[in-house]
Amino acid sequence: FVIRAYGDSLDGVGNVEARAWCEATVQRTPEYVDPADASYLKHEDLSSSANQTFGRKFTVVSFRWLNSSEI
């Protein structure tokens, strides 16, 4: 999936001094965060509390900075 984010840099009185946009493409993988559990296990069969809480790994496939014309 694609995530887009932006941020503003403000001066002391709240005026925007700089602005930036970025885009990341992220892929969910079959592996769990903690390799203690095999990737084929169902959530209810997990032994790792980290895997029960956080689930599967995500990998950033690509990242790029955007300019204002791409928004």
CNS distance restraints for C-alpha pairs under 8 A (distance, minus, plus):
assign (resid   1 and name CA) (resid  25 and name CA) 5.70 0.50 0.50
assign (resid   1 and name CA) (resid  26 and name CA) 5.37 0.50 0.50
assign (resid   1 and name CA) (resid  27 and name CA) 6.42 0.50 0.50
assign (resid   2 and name CA) (resid  23 and name CA) 6.88 0.50 0.50
assign (resid   2 and name CA) (resid  24 and name CA) 5.73 0.50 0.50
assign (resid   2 and name CA) (resid  25 and name CA) 4.51 0.50 0.50
assign (resid   2 and name CA) (resid  26 and name CA) 6.24 0.50 0.50
assign (resid   3 and name CA) (resid  23 and name CA) 5.64 0.50 0.50
assign (resid   3 and name CA) (resid  24 and name CA) 5.23 0.50 0.50
assign (resid   3 and name CA) (resid  25 and name CA) 6.38 0.50 0.50
assign (resid   3 and name CA) (resid  26 and name CA) 7.57 0.50 0.50
assign (resid   4 and name CA) (resid  21 and name CA) 7.26 0.50 0.50
assign (resid   4 and name CA) (resid  22 and name CA) 5.70 0.50 0.50
assign (resid   4 and name CA) (resid  23 and name CA) 4.42 0.50 0.50
assign (resid   4 and name CA) (resid  24 and name CA) 6.50 0.50 0.50
assign (resid   5 and name CA) (resid  21 and name CA) 5.73 0.50 0.50
assign (resid   5 and name CA) (resid  22 and name CA) 5.48 0.50 0.50
assign (resid   5 and name CA) (resid  23 and name CA) 6.54 0.50 0.50
assign (resid   6 and name CA) (resid  19 and name CA) 7.32 0.50 0.50
assign (resid   6 and name CA) (resid  20 and name CA) 5.49 0.50 0.50
assign (resid   6 and name CA) (resid  21 and name CA) 4.25 0.50 0.50
assign (resid   6 and name CA) (resid  22 and name CA) 6.34 0.50 0.50
assign (resid   7 and name CA) (resid  19 and name CA) 5.79 0.50 0.50
assign (resid   7 and name CA) (resid  20 and name CA) 5.46 0.50 0.50
assign (resid   7 and name CA) (resid  21 and name CA) 6.67 0.50 0.50
assign (resid   8 and name CA) (resid  16 and name CA) 6.29 0.50 0.50
assign (resid   8 and name CA) (resid  17 and name CA) 7.41 0.50 0.50
assign (resid   8 and name CA) (resid  18 and name CA) 5.78 0.50 0.50
assign (resid   8 and name CA) (resid  19 and name CA) 4.51 0.50 0.50
assign (resid   8 and name CA) (resid  20 and name CA) 6.63 0.50 0.50
assign (resid   9 and name CA) (resid  16 and name CA) 5.77 0.50 0.50
assign (resid   9 and name CA) (resid  17 and name CA) 5.48 0.50 0.50
assign (resid   9 and name CA) (resid  18 and name CA) 5.04 0.50 0.50
assign (resid   9 and name CA) (resid  19 and name CA) 6.29 0.50 0.50
assign (resid  10 and name CA) (resid  14 and name CA) 5.17 0.50 0.50
assign (resid  10 and name CA) (resid  15 and name CA) 5.26 0.50 0.50
assign (resid  10 and name CA) (resid  16 and name CA) 4.55 0.50 0.50
assign (resid  10 and name CA) (resid  17 and name CA) 5.45 0.50 0.50
assign (resid  10 and name CA) (resid  18 and name CA) 7.27 0.50 0.50
assign (resid  11 and name CA) (resid  15 and name CA) 5.44 0.50 0.50
assign (resid  11 and name CA) (resid  16 and name CA) 6.55 0.50 0.50
assign (resid  11 and name CA) (resid  17 and name CA) 6.30 0.50 0.50
assign (resid  20 and name CA) (resid  65 and name CA) 7.63 0.50 0.50
assign (resid  20 and name CA) (resid  66 and name CA) 7.42 0.50 0.50
assign (resid  20 and name CA) (resid  67 and name CA) 7.51 0.50 0.50
assign (resid  21 and name CA) (resid  65 and name CA) 5.97 0.50 0.50
assign (resid  21 and name CA) (resid  66 and name CA) 5.17 0.50 0.50
assign (resid  21 and name CA) (resid  67 and name CA) 6.68 0.50 0.50
assign (resid  21 and name CA) (resid  68 and name CA) 7.65 0.50 0.50
assign (resid  22 and name CA) (resid  63 and name CA) 7.35 0.50 0.50
assign (resid  22 and name CA) (resid  64 and name CA) 5.74 0.50 0.50
assign (resid  22 and name CA) (resid  65 and name CA) 4.31 0.50 0.50
assign (resid  22 and name CA) (resid  66 and name CA) 5.22 0.50 0.50
assign (resid  23 and name CA) (resid  63 and name CA) 5.74 0.50 0.50
assign (resid  23 and name CA) (resid  64 and name CA) 5.46 0.50 0.50
assign (resid  23 and name CA) (resid  65 and name CA) 6.37 0.50 0.50
assign (resid  23 and name CA) (resid  66 and name CA) 6.96 0.50 0.50
assign (resid  24 and name CA) (resid  60 and name CA) 6.74 0.50 0.50
assign (resid  24 and name CA) (resid  61 and name CA) 7.47 0.50 0.50
assign (resid  24 and name CA) (resid  62 and name CA) 5.63 0.50 0.50
assign (resid  24 and name CA) (resid  63 and name CA) 4.35 0.50 0.50
assign (resid  24 and name CA) (resid  64 and name CA) 6.57 0.50 0.50
assign (resid  25 and name CA) (resid  60 and name CA) 5.95 0.50 0.50
assign (resid  25 and name CA) (resid  61 and name CA) 5.45 0.50 0.50
assign (resid  25 and name CA) (resid  62 and name CA) 5.15 0.50 0.50
assign (resid  25 and name CA) (resid  63 and name CA) 6.44 0.50 0.50
assign (resid  26 and name CA) (resid  58 and name CA) 6.48 0.50 0.50
assign (resid  26 and name CA) (resid  59 and name CA) 5.57 0.50 0.50
assign (resid  26 and name CA) (resid  60 and name CA) 4.47 0.50 0.50
assign (resid  26 and name CA) (resid  61 and name CA) 5.49 0.50 0.50
assign (resid  26 and name CA) (resid  62 and name CA) 7.26 0.50 0.50
assign (resid  27 and name CA) (resid  58 and name CA) 5.54 0.50 0.50
assign (resid  27 and name CA) (resid  59 and name CA) 5.24 0.50 0.50
assign (resid  27 and name CA) (resid  60 and name CA) 6.45 0.50 0.50
assign (resid  27 and name CA) (resid  61 and name CA) 6.59 0.50 0.50
assign (resid  28 and name CA) (resid  56 and name CA) 6.90 0.50 0.50
assign (resid  28 and name CA) (resid  57 and name CA) 6.02 0.50 0.50
assign (resid  28 and name CA) (resid  58 and name CA) 4.44 0.50 0.50
assign (resid  28 and name CA) (resid  59 and name CA) 6.42 0.50 0.50
assign (resid  29 and name CA) (resid  56 and name CA) 6.39 0.50 0.50
assign (resid  29 and name CA) (resid  57 and name CA) 5.50 0.50 0.50
assign (resid  29 and name CA) (resid  58 and name CA) 5.84 0.50 0.50
assign (resid  29 and name CA) (resid  59 and name CA) 7.12 0.50 0.50
assign (resid  30 and name CA) (resid  39 and name CA) 5.70 0.50 0.50
assign (resid  30 and name CA) (resid  40 and name CA) 7.92 0.50 0.50
assign (resid  30 and name CA) (resid  56 and name CA) 6.32 0.50 0.50
assign (resid  30 and name CA) (resid  57 and name CA) 7.22 0.50 0.50
assign (resid  31 and name CA) (resid  35 and name CA) 7.30 0.50 0.50
assign (resid  31 and name CA) (resid  38 and name CA) 7.35 0.50 0.50
assign (resid  31 and name CA) (resid  39 and name CA) 4.91 0.50 0.50
assign (resid  31 and name CA) (resid  56 and name CA) 5.56 0.50 0.50
assign (resid  31 and name CA) (resid  57 and name CA) 5.92 0.50 0.50
assign (resid  32 and name CA) (resid  37 and name CA) 6.87 0.50 0.50
assign (resid  32 and name CA) (resid  38 and name CA) 7.50 0.50 0.50
assign (resid  32 and name CA) (resid  39 and name CA) 6.15 0.50 0.50
assign (resid  32 and name CA) (resid  51 and name CA) 5.99 0.50 0.50
assign (resid  32 and name CA) (resid  55 and name CA) 5.68 0.50 0.50
assign (resid  32 and name CA) (resid  56 and name CA) 4.01 0.50 0.50
assign (resid  32 and name CA) (resid  57 and name CA) 5.52 0.50 0.50
assign (resid  33 and name CA) (resid  50 and name CA) 6.99 0.50 0.50
assign (resid  33 and name CA) (resid  51 and name CA) 5.84 0.50 0.50
assign (resid  33 and name CA) (resid  54 and name CA) 6.89 0.50 0.50
assign (resid  33 and name CA) (resid  55 and name CA) 6.29 0.50 0.50
assign (resid  33 and name CA) (resid  56 and name CA) 5.44 0.50 0.50
assign (resid  33 and name CA) (resid  57 and name CA) 5.15 0.50 0.50
assign (resid  34 and name CA) (resid  48 and name CA) 6.98 0.50 0.50
assign (resid  34 and name CA) (resid  50 and name CA) 6.43 0.50 0.50
assign (resid  34 and name CA) (resid  51 and name CA) 5.97 0.50 0.50
assign (resid  36 and name CA) (resid  47 and name CA) 7.65 0.50 0.50
assign (resid  36 and name CA) (resid  48 and name CA) 6.60 0.50 0.50
assign (resid  37 and name CA) (resid  41 and name CA) 7.08 0.50 0.50
assign (resid  37 and name CA) (resid  46 and name CA) 6.27 0.50 0.50
assign (resid  37 and name CA) (resid  47 and name CA) 6.70 0.50 0.50
assign (resid  37 and name CA) (resid  48 and name CA) 6.80 0.50 0.50
assign (resid  37 and name CA) (resid  51 and name CA) 7.79 0.50 0.50
assign (resid  41 and name CA) (resid  45 and name CA) 6.07 0.50 0.50
assign (resid  41 and name CA) (resid  46 and name CA) 6.61 0.50 0.50
assign (resid  42 and name CA) (resid  46 and name CA) 6.75 0.50 0.50
assign (resid  43 and name CA) (resid  52 and name CA) 6.59 0.50 0.50
assign (resid  43 and name CA) (resid  55 and name CA) 7.93 0.50 0.50
assign (resid  46 and name CA) (resid  51 and name CA) 6.90 0.50 0.50
assign (resid  46 and name CA) (resid  52 and name CA) 6.49 0.50 0.50
assign (resid  47 and name CA) (resid  51 and name CA) 7.85 0.50 0.50
assign (resid  47 and name CA) (resid  52 and name CA) 7.84 0.50 0.50
assign (resid  48 and name CA) (resid  52 and name CA) 6.33 0.50 0.50
assign (resid  49 and name CA) (resid  53 and name CA) 6.11 0.50 0.50
assign (resid  50 and name CA) (resid  54 and name CA) 5.81 0.50 0.50
assign (resid  50 and name CA) (resid  55 and name CA) 7.40 0.50 0.50
assign (resid  51 and name CA) (resid  55 and name CA) 4.58 0.50 0.50
assign (resid  51 and name CA) (resid  56 and name CA) 7.04 0.50 0.50
assign (resid  66 and name CA) (resid  70 and name CA) 6.19 0.50 0.50
assign (resid  66 and name CA) (resid  71 and name CA) 7.54 0.50 0.50
assign (resid  67 and name CA) (resid  71 and name CA) 7.29 0.50 0.50
